[in-house]
Structures are given as structure tokens and as C-alpha cells.
């Protein structure tokens, strides 16, 4: 199609919740990242959705859109550059395929679900910079490890840390590539960096894994200059990133990792960035912010009442606090960092597999979700710690988390789990809920991954569970009405 002097390139049909993309040629003069405003309005009947576009280098402008309704859509581009303004077209949105359940949403005070109603239980892991080295072999190994793992969410950083020397960064240098520390041109972006990053986001989507994109962090300490940019530069990065990534259904936004360790930004800065993401994202992907030692603060209270947060992203070493957080704020709790299994000489990086698994069970039975990470760099042939560069999963907790996930996803809404922790009791008495009974009771060995039904008919009232002084046991209560 030819409209307003622009040749529009786009596909004719996409699945529901898949990205539709159109590209137009335009001017590369000046600074297109700052000078050119570009986007489009997408219409389905009376529904109108506005999406920002972005400059992708070499005179190419793109806009991506995630349709949420099947049937015909039309679009009209809007730009302050006449050549990009007023281009019109249409495409058809097809029904979603069997593996496409749409973006994840908050479904209740403690729960998540995909847009089509399919329940979603986040079993996340952390690979902060697995995309930054441009090591194709290592990235593919990471994807294979994830495909064989129980993890359906990955926390991953956009910006580099002080210790890194990656071949590309989100920004170019002033006259050199790769840029030198302190020489980033934060008025422009590097499309090749973003193209690689978003390719890996698409790879995760193909595996059914959510990409929890961490926009900012405190680990640069003035080296590259990305931890202390101006508010204008921060918001420009947000706008560009949201324009490029928001049309992918598996994206979440983490405004910052360990926000309170960044001494260059105030709470007002974080609120401003969070609200900016909320305004710019047409699809309202999940949004939160991750703490170091100080829980996120809103209006002088340590909680997640800020309207732009959709859920509570928490770092804490003890999942037993989850009921307190859930009672205080009616938003799901995800303990994205509770410590990592590994052998690092740091408190947060040397948990045993048993210690990490216990936190999973404590958190899950309390109504929260718990995240995973590993630090075994000396055991990896690439010298890569999983939490930083990905590679191979080696920890003892992984198969046990897979077992836990199977139990959770197979459970009926009425089912209950009770976890007894690491204490060696001869037995424990469990009060059975009145509603939903009588109950079938199964004894679960969380470490050895076995489920043993307790003998006898379905029960009511109180049941004595024999534990034989063994740790790491739990029970599952299944309503006999649904069993």
C-alpha cells in the first residue's frame, strides 16, 4: 500500500495475542530517536488502541501491536514526520492456537491467570544477563535448560552492570562501538542490542515462559552511567523499551531490581517511572518493583498499595512472612528472591537445595509464590553462574520444584496443602476444614517426591498424621466431593 509517500510493510493476519508489526521507511537525519514521534491507532469496531512506534535504525520505523480480539482490525499511523503520517491498512486477527493463552493478569488477591482464563502459577528463576554476552552457544544451552525445567518465568536485566564488558549495550557510544565506560550516548539507542534481546523474549514465549524484564538496577556504580541517568533519559529508555517489547504477550515489567540500593534515585523517581510504564503500555502487562532490604514504600507505608503495581515482588529470606504481606495488601505475592542454591561465599548465594525447597513449600502453602536461582560457577564448563549468565541447571532443588509444580497444577481449587517444615515430629494433628469435607489425606515427601495416601475412609474433624520424625513432609487434603 502507498499512503502519504510511505510504503507500508505488514502481514495480513496474526493470532490473537501475537504481535502484529508494520514498518515504514523514513528519514535517518538528525536524531530520529528524539525528533520523530511515531505510532498508530488500531481499531476493532468501536475499540481504539494506541501504540507507540520506534525507530529501528537504517531509516526504518516500526510499530508493534498485540490484538486482543479476533476479526478485522484497521490502523492509521500518526507522526510529526509527514512521510510517516496517515498510512492506513488492515489485518485479520485469528483465534489463538492451543499453546497461546494470552498475557498473564492478576485474577484475584492471591492468584494469576492468562487472558483466556487458564490459571497461571509463577515458578520463576533468575538469569540476570543471559542475553548480554552475545554467546549464541551459551544462550541456546540456557534455552534448552529452561525447556527441560519447571520454570515458567525468567527475571532478566536490560542494563549492564559494572563488572560486565558486553559487545553491545542498549545505547551506542559517542563515536565508538562498543562504547567505553562513561561514554554512552543516552539520547540514542542501539537497535541491534534490542533486536537480540527481543529475539530471546520471543524464544521464551515459544517455550511458554514469561520474561520479567528488569528495567533498572543499582549495580553500575557510575561505571557505565546507567544507574544515575537524568529523569529525561530514564523515561526515554522506558518509552523505547515499551514500544519494542509490549506487544509480546509474555512480558512483565520489573521497574527495578533492589531499588533501595540505588542511592541516585528517590521514591518519587520510582513512582514516576512506574506510572510512566503504566501510561505507555497499551496492554497493561504485570508491573512491580523489587526490594533489597527495604520493602517497597508507598505514602510512608512499607507495602505495594501504589496503584501502578499489580503484584508484590519481594526479596526476603523467610517465606513465612507471606501471610502478613497478603493480609496487608490484596495483591499476589511473588518472592522473586529468597536466596539462591549454590556455593558462593555470600549469604544469598549458598543455600542448600533443601533450604531453598523448604522456602518454596512455606511460601506456596501460605498463598504466595517463590522464585529460584543457582550459583554454581565452578561446576559449569563455561564458568557461568546460572543467576548471571544462564547455562546449565545443576541444583538439587530443580526436580523437587518440578514435583511441587505438578502437584499445584493438578490440584482442584478446593484442595489444601499443609507443610510441616524441617522439624522432626513423631506426628502432627491437622484440623480439617468444615467446608468441602469429608477429606482424603495424602502424605507428601517433598524431598523424595512421593505421595502416599493415608489409609481409611475420607475424614472430617481432626486427623493425626504420622511423620515418624522425618523432616520435609506435607499433606494434601482432597475433597471427596471432587476426588
Secondary structure, DSSP 8 states (H G I E B T S, - for coil): -EETTEE-EE-SEEETTSEEEEEEE---SS-HHHH--EEEEEEETTEEEEEEEEE-STTEEEEEEE--S-EEEEEEEEESSGGGTT-EEEEEEE---TT----EEE-SSS-EEETTS-EE---EEE-TTTTSS--HHHHHHHHHHHHTSS--EEEEESS--TT---S--SS-BSS-SS--TT-B-TTS--HHHHHHHHHHHHHHHHTT-EEEEEEEES--TTSSSTTS--HHHHHHHHHHHHHHHTTSTTEEEEEEESGGG-TT--HHHHHHHHHHHHHH-TT---EE---SSS--EETTEES---TT--SEEEE-S-GGGHHHHHHHSSS-EEEEES--EE--SSGGG-B-HHHHHHHHHHHHHTT-EE-B-EE-GGGSTT---HHHH------SHHHHHHHHHHHHHH--TT-EEEE-TT---SEEEEE--STT-SEEEEEEETTTTEEEE-SSS-B-SEEEEE-TT-SSEEEEEEETTT-
